[in-house]
Amino acid sequence: SQTIHQWPATLVQPVGSPLSLECTVEGTSNPNLYWYRQAAGRGLQLLFYSVGIGQISSEVPQNLSASRPQDRQFILSSKKLLLSDSGFYLCAWSPVGGREQYFGPGTRLTVT
Amino acid sequence: GENVEQHPSTLSVQEGDSAVIKCTYSDSASNYFPWYKQELGKRPQLIIDIRSNVGEKKDQRIAVTLNKTAKHFSLHITETQPEDSAVYFCAASKRGSTLGRLYFGRGTQLTVWP
């Protein structure tokens, strides 16, 4: 069966510091991968998506970037965090040709 | 792009009553409609989905209906229980999208009072 992991689970970082969040998927090949952010409140904002290694598309221009160095690994980064980057970051995957998206456990980021 | 509207934003019901959450979409090319449940502090969980070739789908106490002509779909929860309390999100996905990009509604906070 497929499993999605994210780490760290929680993170407190000062403004201006760098960020690296990691997401990995097990039990499937060539999944579509997504990064979402959920700020205070309820909405799910799509940040990045990827259909393959090295293929990244951005939904919202901001100080975040994403990379996919391996088939089942998706990384979210920032060189300098802003207060507004605080939130719940969710990675999700969907199978090739499939429609269902499955979310990881999330990383709760607080920028102080 | 696709625009998904979700109502109501908050819903309170007594245990045992039914709850209905409604969503509308704008793009007639959308043909996949999932619903997610997110408990406090947890990840969204896919609870049910429907494709445009069917009008209704049921899974125990949960059902989803789809009206393609009116471009709206609804989540129905019967015999609600306190553990149904959560935020529910609807979403839509377009036909022919190899990416499978989901367009989400803004969510409905459902509270079930014992």
Contacts between the chains, C-beta under 8 A, distances in Angstrom:
chain1	res1	chain2	res2	distance
A	32	B	99	6.0
A	32	B	100	5.9
A	42	B	38	7.8
A	42	B	87	5.1
A	42	B	89	7.7
A	42	B	106	6.4
A	42	B	107	3.6
A	42	B	109	7.1
A	43	B	104	7.2
A	43	B	106	5.3
A	43	B	107	6.6
A	44	B	44	7.1
A	44	B	89	6.6
A	44	B	104	4.7
A	44	B	107	8.0
A	46	B	101	7.2
A	46	B	102	7.8
A	49	B	99	6.0
A	49	B	101	6.7
A	51	B	98	6.9
A	51	B	99	6.0
A	90	B	43	6.3
A	90	B	44	7.3
A	94	B	100	4.9
A	97	B	98	7.9
A	98	B	100	6.9
A	99	B	32	4.5
A	99	B	34	7.6
A	99	B	49	7.4
A	99	B	51	7.9
A	99	B	93	5.8
A	99	B	100	5.4
A	100	B	34	6.7
A	100	B	46	5.9
A	100	B	49	6.7
A	101	B	34	7.5
A	101	B	46	7.3
A	101	B	100	6.9
A	101	B	102	5.8
A	102	B	46	6.6
A	103	B	36	7.9
A	103	B	43	4.2
A	103	B	44	5.1
A	103	B	45	7.5
A	104	B	43	6.4
A	105	B	42	7.8
A	105	B	43	5.5
A	106	B	42	7.9
A	106	B	43	5.4
